[in-house]
Amino acid sequence: MTMTDSQPDKKIPVAANTLAVGVVGLDLDDKDVPRKQVVSWALWDWATQPFNSVILTFVFASLYLVSDSFLPADIAALPEGNATREAALGQLSAGYGWATTAAGILILLLAPVLGQRADASGRKKRFLLLFTALLAVVQFALFFAYADPAYFWYGAIVLALGAVVNEIAGVNYNAMLVQVSNRSTVGKVSGLGWGLGYIGGIVALVIVVLLNQFEWFGLDTSNGLAYRLIAVGAAVWTIVFSLPLFFNVPEAPPAGVHQRGIGFFRSYVVLVKDVIALYREPTTRPTFWFLLASAIYRDGLAGVFAFGGILAAVAFGFTDNEVILFGIAANLVAGVSTIFAGRVDDRVGPKAVILFALFGLVIMAVLVFALHDTGTLVFWIGGLILSGFVGPAQAASRSLLARVTPTGRQGEIFGLYATTGRVASFLSPALWAAFITIFGATIFGVLGIALVLLVGAILMVFVRVPKFR
């Protein structure tokens, strides 16, 4: 069933209420959800993806902020490979790493409590509007990150703040999934959002590539102007494509689970008690164990994309253009497969989709390692298949969490989802580096990521979730 704005009054069919779901408090009532609300919600993924793909991953941070644009002129003039120059670039990378580490700590501390307070006040949409607006402001602020060493820390701090507000906005966005879906469509709707996010990022990246191809139509791009304008374009993109959600998706009423007048710091006491209660209560214990298992395998999923480009360039000898083309193809495959897998999720359940994707990733990673001497074709095929598994696992994870979250606590639980992911975020980088260090070749890093995925998959096997249909 295709969801289009041309049929705003068409309703999504619902499934019968089931005791199994009701026991864990899933707030997916037998309700009709207008297609217009579904598509408007999913477009937020499209709206914010350029910040992740263009600003953080492929362009602004990697090609601009940690480049020779921010080195002193005398050091930047040294030839590539010069020890002094390489050390200076390493210091930029380390500085940016420290900024992102601080961002991770802020997310760890703020995400679950802010999500909890959004639940209690009934202001998920308002919180989402606030942090989406802040994300746009952050991207506009990057326009002032001039190509000068004096502006490096400004750019690094602004990017780190962007990561924080983007993550907290995502907590509230994910928590709204139950408003735009029901028991028979939650997987499909989650997959639609993830899929549009992947595809939106690719469209934005292609636009950047075309602008570079046409040399910005003769515009003087000195002093980092091209990259700074890319940030402005991403900000405008975020604003324009997030508007449908705020106009078309209503605010949910207060949950009434926690006292609305509770102080901010007291919220941490409530949070700890809630986590303990998640474990102690048999009906919510699956949520606790899923948060633990997903924290591990989600770090493996992140590692696939984080190190995929490095693997292509170093282990398989891809040129810069080939790496960009592979990145575009990988995200496109991930987007399409995620939309398709969302429909499968609603038929067989999210756990089955997650396990199929995780074990598929492990098998394909091992095959890529075993066949790497056969040439680049094995990475084109194997890498794209890997990408095709990542998106479905991510979308099904969001779907499963929505299904096993107690009613009225979506913001808090998705905040914990963000937090637990940060707690385990060192695993893939650590094992990637360890395997390469021990065995002396970059290709061995793929085995480190495969190990993280395998451990997460095994833990997920033992997570007991109710039958959803």
Number of C-alpha atoms within 10 A of each C-alpha: 6 6 18 13 15 9 12 15 12 15 14 18 14 17 13 11 15 13 12 16 22 19 15 22 19 22 23 23 17 15 16 14 20 20 22 23 24 26 23 23 28 27 24 26 26 25 24 26 26 29 26 17 21 23 24 18 15 17 19 24 19 14 15 19 28 22 18 22 18 23 22 14 12 8 15 18 11 14 11 10 9 10 11 14 20 17 12 19 19 14 14 22 18 13 17 22 14 15 19 20 14 16 21 23 14 17 22 21 15 19 27 26 24 22 26 28 26 27 28 24 19 19 20 29 21 15 20 24 19 13 21 26 18 18 27 24 17 24 25 19 19 24 19 16 25 21 22 16 17 13 14 21 17 16 24 24 18 19 26 24 22 28 22 24 24 24 22 26 28 23 28 29 24 25 27 22 24 23 20 26 28 26 24 21 24 28 31 24 27 33 33 27 26 30 29 24 27 26 22 24 25 24 16 20 22 16 13 18 16 11 14 12 10 9 13 13 9 7 9 11 13 10 13 20 17 20 26 23 17 25 27 19 18 23 26 16 20 25 18 11 17 22 16 18 22 17 10 15 19 13 14 16 13 17 20 13 14 17 12 15 9 12 10 11 9 10 18 16 11 15 17 11 11 15 16 13 14 20 15 12 12 12 19 20 20 22 26 22 19 21 22 20 21 25 22 27 32 25 23 31 24 17 23 23 18 14 16 20 20 16 21 23 14 13 20 20 14 18 12 12 10 14 18 17 13 20 23 19 17 22 25 24 22 25 29 20 21 31 23 15 29 30 21 19 26 21 16 13 21 28 21 16 22 28 19 15 24 29 18 17 28 21 14 19 24 17 14 21 18 13 14 17 11 11 12 16 12 18 25 17 12 21 25 19 19 28 25 24 25 27 28 33 29 22 28 31 24 22 27 22 23 28 28 28 25 22 19 24 26 31 31 26 32 27 30 25 25 23 24 20 22 19 16 17 20 14 20 29 18 13 20 23 17 15 19 17 13 10 11 11 12 18 22 23 26 25 19 24 29 27 20 22 29 21 15 23 23 15 17 22 13 12 18 13 22 16 12 20 15
